[in-house]
């Protein structure tokens, strides 16, 4: 069973930075798409950033220029560097990975990010 474990969340002041990590229990080369999503209280889960390949990235308009998604295949880890955080970035952040062969979606347990004004 594939597991995704997020870490790095916390409480930060507006304008601050956090780096989220998502460690996979298997080689991330087995996934054809990995990404970060977030869900704020009372809202639907939304896409933050995805990385369909090692060289391709896509971001939600709300985080462009502030967040950077990256991956380290050797460490089987996906990252999300978040700079210039705003109170509206407050949410539970989830790591997602889609299996290359089965198409199965895997989700982490989520990590809380809280940005104070």
N, C-alpha and C positions, 0 to 999 in steps of 0.2 A: 504494500500500500504506500503510495507516494505521500509524503508529508511536506508541507511548506510551513516554515516557522518564521514569522516576522519579529523584528526587534527594532529598537531605536526610537520608539515614540516617547512622548513626554509632554511636559508643560514648558512653554517658551513664550517670551514676550514678542509682541508684534515687531517685525523687522529681523527677528532672529532666524536661526538655521537649525535644521535637524537632518540627520541622515538615517533613512530607514534601510533595513536589510531584510532579505527574504532568503533563507537557507533551505535548499531542496534536499530531500533524502536520496535523490537519484541524480544522474547526470542531466543537467539542464539542456543538453544537446538533444534530449529526447522530446523536448517541447518545441513546437513550431511558433509559439507566441507566448510571451510573458508580459505581465503588466501590473500596474497598480490601479486600484479602484478605491473609492472612499464613500462613506455613508455618514451623513450628518443626522442628528436627531430629527425625526419627522420627515426625512427626505429619502428619496430613492438612492440606491447605490449608483455612483457615476464613475465614468472612466476618468482617470487622471493622466496616465501615460502608458503607452504600450511599446514593446520592442519586438516586432515580428522576426527580426534577425539581428545578428551582431552589429549590423551597420545601419539599421533602419529604426527610427523612433518617431512616435507621434504623440502629441500632447493636447490636452484640453486647452481651449483658448484662455481659460482663467488662470492657467499656471505657466503658460509659455513665457520663456525668458527668466523664470524664477526657479523652476524645477528641472532636474536632469535625471533621466533614467539611464542606468548602465548595468552591465552584467560582467561577472568574472566566471568564465566557464571552468577554470581550474578549481575554483572554490565552490562551484555550483550555487552561486549566490547572485541574486538580483538586488540592485540598490535603487534608492530614490533620494537624491540630494535635494533638499528643499531650502531655498534661500528666500529672504524677503517675505517671511511668513506673515499672513494676515489673519485676523480673527475669523474670517469666513473660511479659512482652511481647516478650522476645527472639525474633526470627524474621526471615525475609526477607519484606518487605512488597511486595505486587504491586498494581499499578493495573489495573483492568478496565473495559472499556467495551463496551456492546452496541450494534451498529449499529441505528438506528431502522428501517431499511427491510429489510435482509437478515437481521437477527437474529444476524449473525456476532459472536462474542466476540473481542475483542482484549485482549492481555495485554502489560504491560511486562516488562522484564527482571528487575525486582526490585531492591530496595535493602535492605541489611542493617541491622537495628536490634539493638544489643546493649546490654542494661541490666545494669550490675554492681550487686551488693548491697553 
